[in-house]
Amino acid sequence: MKTEPEDSSDEWAGQVMYDETGEKFGTSNYWIFELSNSPFTDINVAVVDKAGIKPTLNWGFS
């Protein structure tokens, strides 16, 4: 999971993709958190809109 700033020379730097919709979220407009200490999933991701307009997304993979 990359949470460094977005970089035009690397399309995935600072970005994550929400698998259900294919929508990309980048660090320019969102705070991206990787929550890895869950007993239920291997990886949980939380994406928070910095402007506070869109709802927070949280998803995981088991």
N, C-alpha and C positions, 0 to 999 in steps of 0.2 A: 504494500500500500504506500503510495507516494503522497506525502502531504507538504512537500516543498512548493515554492511558488510555481505557477504555470510558466512554461517555456515554449515559445513558438518553434524552437528547433527540435523539441521532443513532444509529440502530441499527447503523451500520457503523463508527462511531468505535472504533478500537482492536480491530477484528475482521477476520478473514479467513475465507474459506470453502474447504473442501477439496472440489473439484469432483466427485470420484469418489463421495463419500458424501453431500454436501450439509451435512456437519457444520460448524458454526461454531466458531471458536476465538478467544477474546478475551484481552486483556492482563491481565485480573484473575487468570486461572488459568494462563496460558501466556506464555512468552517467544516473541516472533515476530520472526524475522530475514528480511530480504530480501537475497538473495545475487545480485547482478546482474552479476558479472564472469565468467560462465561462457561458454566458447566454444561450448557445445553447446545452450544454451537462452537465451531472452531474459530470463526471470525464474525464479529459484529461490526457494522459500519453505521455511524450516525453522521448525517449531513444536515447542517443548519444554515439557513439563508441569512446572510449577514444583514440584509435590509429588513428582515423580519416579516416579509410579505408571504412567502411560501411556507407551508408547514414543514416541520422537521421530518426527515425520513430516517428510518432505522431498519436495517436488514442484516441477515446473517446466513451463513452457510453451515450445514452440518455434514 
